[in-house]
């Protein structure tokens, strides 16, 4: 299992369009991937799950992966979040 914390940079957080980019990236990996905010953990490959966390800009989240490509998965998702989803 591989875990990293990341601060959500963009103003709107993980809503609609940014969440879609996040989920598409998560689905590129074989590992099981989760997003955690304040003790609530959801499947990072589920749009409804990610949106249900209500992640806004300035929130720190955990990206967690478990599987054969866990490190690559977490590192690329953290990089995507840090980029502000190119907004």
N, C-alpha and C positions, 0 to 999 in steps of 0.2 A: 504494500500500500504506500502511496506517495501523496503527500499533502502540501499545499502552499496557500498562504494567505495573500490576498490581493485587494487593493483599494480600488473601488469603481471610480474611474476618472470622469466619465462623461456626465453631463448635467441630468439627463433623464434617467440614467441608470440602465438596468436590464429590462426594458419594456419593448414590446412589439418588434421593431426592426433590429435593434442590437441583440435582443434575445434570440431572434431567428438566426443571426450570424453565429452566435455562441453555440446554438444547438447543432447547426450544420457542421461546425468545426468539431464538436464533440462526437458526432456520428461518423467522423472519419477514422475513429479509433476503435479497436476491438475491446479495450478495457471497459469495465464498469466505471462510470464517472458520476460523481455527485457534486452538487453545490450546497454549501451549508451557510446559513445566516442565523446567528443567535440560536444555536442548538436545533434548528430545523433543517433537515437534510432532504433534498429532492434529487431525482434522477436528472442529470444534466442533459440528457437526450430527450427530455420531455418539455415541450413548449409550455403546457399548462403548469407543470411543476415549477419551472423556473419563474414564470410570471406570478405564480401564487406566493412567491417569497417577497414580492414588492420591493425589490432592490432598487434603491435610489442612489444618485451620485453622492460620493463621500462615504458610502458604506463599505466596510471591509467584509469580504466573503472568503470562505475556504473553498478551494477546488481540490477534490479528492478523487483519486483513481486507483483501481486495483486490477492488474492484469499484465499481459505481456508487454504492452507499450505504455504503461502507466506514466513513466517519467516524461516521455514525449508528449503525451496527451495533456498532462497538467501544465507543462512548460508552454505549450502552444496556446492553451486557453488563457493562461495568465498573461501572456504577451498580447493576446487579442484584447483583453480587458484593459490592460495598461495603455494600449494604443488609443483608448477612447472610442473604439469602433470607427476610427477615422472620421469622427465628427468634428 
